[in-house]
Amino acid sequence: MKKNTLPALKSSIAFFAFLICFNFCQGQLDTAQLSAKLLGNKDKLVKESVLLVYKDGKIIYKKELGTMNMKTKQSIGAASQWLTTALVMTFVQEGKLSLNDKVSDYLPVFSKYGKGYISIAHCLTHNTGIQNEQGVAKIFQKSKFHTLEEEVNDYAAKREIGTNPGIEFNYSNMGFNIVARVLEVISKRAFDRLMTERLFRPLMMRNSTFANEDYNDAVNPAFGARSAAADYINFLSMILNKGNFNGKPFLNEESMKFMLAINTSSTAIKNAPKMAEGLSYAPGSWILQTSAKDQPTVFASPSLGGMWPIIDLCHQYALIHFTKFYNSEQRNNFVMDIKSAIDETIGGHCN
């Protein structure tokens, strides 16, 4: 390197470090390297986005680009499924529901149409056996139903069984919508109200909701949440802190064990979004990395709607990239590149 380029390089690095770190950079994170990756990327997916990194009880990195900020509220798509899974677990740990319970115990219409063996666990892991007639590409389309009850009854009466429950993983909104309807029957409350009372308020997610903007459409527990990066990082921090939030227990050890275990290996998955191809599945999330002993260590619940949340149990941090634009292979590569940069400097020993 020529000597006359060194001062300019140092000046650029110092500027980037100051820009990112001011009031937010603590710990071992190399913010200069991370900021260079962010600000050097001209893609629209990055220019309109928020990036947060949480570690050791605080946000150690925050960057808001374009018109986005950490309180910007918009659709989070498939990242909704992690939230719905956690809500179900609050009922399980209170003894109001069991993962082995049959859906038909609460929704008799499923027995009437030969679907009486589908369990709560099957619903949370895309293993109901009900054929997904629309396919992955169409599951995000606007609902033709006015209530969750009406939609779930349609699954029971009009959708065919393709395989026995628990045999074949087929990604869709059906399982999560079914289990959400079960919660409505148990509690005699609407799903969006349950989510607000049991999850959003305790986790201080004030800018989050499942309430449908179009009140003529059924609520969508699988893909219908709207949230903000500041809210969702609270949810990730709870998982990272073993079910505790702000020093108070929220999910117990058994709930966390269920949510953070491999349920379906990549080789057993028949139908999944392109962004998740080759990945194994845990309830509500995809497993990005495992340890040498095949224990899952990195989880993500990426969405076509712009939310990319990641939890790294090995390095003990949570990461969110939230953008206004739809996902793409290029965006996935960008997020993983950012994660690699964090892993290199944040510390921690992983086996």
Residue pairs with C-beta under 8 A, 6 or more apart in sequence:
1 9
13 32
13 36
14 32
16 31
16 32
16 35
16 36
16 39
17 25
17 31
17 32
17 35
19 35
19 39
20 31
20 32
20 34
20 35
20 38
20 61
20 63
21 31
24 59
24 60
24 61
24 62
25 31
25 60
25 61
26 56
26 58
26 60
27 55
27 56
27 60
27 346
27 347
28 345
28 346
28 347
29 53
29 55
29 60
29 61
29 342
29 345
29 346
30 341
30 344
30 345
31 61
33 341
33 344
33 345
34 61
34 338
34 341
34 342
35 63
37 337
37 338
37 341
38 46
38 51
38 63
38 65
38 338
41 47
41 334
43 330
43 331
43 334
44 325
45 323
45 325
45 328
45 330
45 331
45 334
46 65
46 323
46 334
47 65
47 66
48 65
48 66
48 67
48 68
48 323
48 324
48 325
49 65
49 66
49 68
49 321
49 322
49 323
49 324
50 62
50 63
50 64
50 65
50 68
50 69
50 70
50 72
50 229
50 320
50 321
50 322
50 323
51 61
51 62
51 63
51 65
51 319
51 320
51 321
51 322
51 338
52 59
52 61
52 62
52 70
52 229
52 230
52 233
52 318
52 319
52 320
53 59
53 60
53 61
53 62
53 317
53 318
53 319
53 342
54 60
54 233
54 236
54 237
54 240
54 317
54 318
54 319
55 316
55 317
55 318
55 346
56 316
57 237
57 241
59 233
60 317
62 70
64 70
66 324
67 324
68 322
68 323
68 324
70 228
70 229
70 230
70 233
71 207
71 228
71 229
71 230
72 228
72 229
72 322
73 207
73 208
73 226
73 227
73 228
74 226
74 227
74 228
74 305
74 306
74 324
75 223
75 224
75 225
75 226
75 303
75 305
75 306
76 225
76 226
76 227
76 232
76 303
76 305
76 306
76 307
76 322
77 140
77 223
77 303
77 304
77 305
77 306
77 307
78 222
78 223
78 273
78 301
78 302
78 303
78 304
78 305
79 225
79 227
79 232
79 301
79 302
79 303
79 305
79 307
79 309
80 176
80 210
80 220
80 221
80 222
80 223
80 224
80 225
80 303
81 176
81 221
81 222
81 223
81 284
81 285
81 301
82 235
82 284
82 285
82 301
82 309
83 195
83 199
83 208
83 225
83 235
83 284
84 176
84 179
84 180
84 195
84 221
84 222
84 284
85 124
85 259
85 283
85 284
86 199
86 235
86 251
86 255
86 259
86 284
87 183
87 194
87 195
87 198
87 199
88 97
88 120
88 124
88 179
88 183
89 251
89 255
89 258
89 259
90 198
90 199
90 250
90 251
90 255
91 97
91 183
91 186
91 187
92 98
92 99
92 120
92 254
92 255
93 251
93 252
93 254
93 255
96 186
97 120
97 182
97 183
97 186
98 120
99 119
99 120
99 121
99 124
99 258
100 119
100 120
100 121
101 119
101 120
102 110
102 116
102 117
102 118
102 119
103 110
103 115
103 118
103 119
103 120
103 123
103 178
103 179
103 182
104 110
104 111
104 115
104 116
104 117
104 118
106 182
106 185
106 186
107 152
107 156
107 178
107 181
107 182
107 185
109 153
109 156
109 157
110 116
110 118
110 156
112 156
112 157
113 156
113 157
114 161
115 128
115 129
115 130
115 156
115 161
117 164
117 165
118 128
118 129
118 130
118 165
118 178
119 165
119 166
120 179
120 182
121 127
122 128
122 129
122 165
122 166
122 175
123 174
123 175
123 176
123 178
123 179
123 182
124 175
124 176
124 179
124 283
124 284
125 169
125 175
125 263
125 264
125 281
125 283
126 169
126 170
126 171
126 172
126 175
126 264
126 281
127 165
127 166
127 167
127 168
127 169
127 170
127 175
127 264
128 165
128 170
128 174
128 175
128 178
129 161
129 162
129 163
129 164
129 165
129 166
129 167
129 168
130 155
130 159
130 160
130 161
130 162
130 170
130 172
130 174
131 159
131 160
131 161
131 162
131 170
132 139
132 170
132 171
132 172
132 174
132 271
133 159
133 160
134 141
134 172
135 271
136 171
136 172
136 271
136 272
136 273
139 171
139 172
139 173
139 222
139 223
140 223
140 304
142 214
142 217
143 151
143 217
143 218
143 220
145 151
145 154
145 217
145 218
146 216
146 217
146 218
147 218
148 177
148 180
148 181
148 184
148 191
148 218
148 219
148 221
149 181
149 184
150 218
151 177
151 218
152 177
152 178
152 181
155 174
155 177
155 178
159 174
162 168
162 170
168 268
168 270
169 264
169 268
169 269
169 270
169 271
169 272
169 281
170 270
170 271
171 269
171 271
171 272
171 273
171 276
172 222
172 271
173 220
173 221
173 222
173 223
174 222
175 222
176 221
176 222
177 220
177 221
177 222
179 221
180 191
180 219
180 221
181 191
183 191
183 194
184 190
184 191
184 194
187 194
189 197
190 219
191 210
191 219
191 221
192 209
192 210
192 211
192 212
192 219
195 209
195 210
195 225
196 209
196 210
199 205
199 235
200 206
200 208
200 209
200 231
202 245
202 250
203 231
203 234
203 235
203 238
203 245
203 250
204 231
204 234
204 245
204 246
205 227
205 231
205 232
205 234
205 235
206 231
207 227
207 228
207 230
207 231
208 225
208 226
208 227
208 228
208 231
208 232
209 225
209 226
209 227
210 219
210 220
210 221
210 224
210 225
210 226
211 219
212 218
212 219
212 220
212 224
223 303
223 305
227 307
228 322
229 320
229 322
232 307
232 309
232 320
232 322
233 318
233 320
234 245
235 309
236 309
236 311
236 318
236 320
237 245
237 318
238 244
238 245
238 250
238 251
239 251
239 256
239 259
239 260
239 299
239 311
239 318
240 311
240 313
240 316
240 317
240 318
242 253
242 256
243 249
243 250
243 251
243 252
243 253
243 255
243 256
244 250
251 259
258 283
259 282
259 283
259 284
259 285
260 282
260 296
260 299
260 313
261 282
261 296
262 280
262 281
262 282
262 287
262 290
262 294
262 296
263 280
263 281
263 282
263 283
264 280
264 281
265 280
266 278
266 279
266 280
269 280
269 281
272 279
272 281
273 304
274 329
275 302
275 304
275 327
275 329
275 332
276 286
276 302
279 286
279 287
279 288
280 286
280 287
280 290
280 296
281 287
282 296
282 299
284 301
285 299
285 300
285 301
285 311
286 299
286 300
286 301
286 302
287 296
287 298
287 299
288 298
288 299
288 300
288 310
288 336
289 296
289 297
289 298
289 312
289 314
290 296
290 297
291 297
291 314
291 350
291 351
292 351
293 351
296 313
297 312
297 313
297 314
297 350
298 310
298 311
298 312
298 313
298 314
299 310
299 311
299 313
300 308
300 309
300 310
300 311
301 307
301 309
302 308
302 309
302 327
302 332
302 335
303 327
304 326
304 327
305 326
305 327
306 322
306 323
306 324
306 325
306 326
306 327
307 320
307 322
308 320
308 321
308 322
308 327
308 331
308 332
308 335
309 318
309 319
309 320
310 318
310 319
310 320
310 335
310 339
311 318
311 319
312 318
312 319
312 339
312 343
314 348
314 350
315 342
315 343
315 346
315 347
315 348
315 350
316 348
317 342
317 346
319 335
319 338
319 339
319 342
321 334
321 335
321 338
323 331
325 331
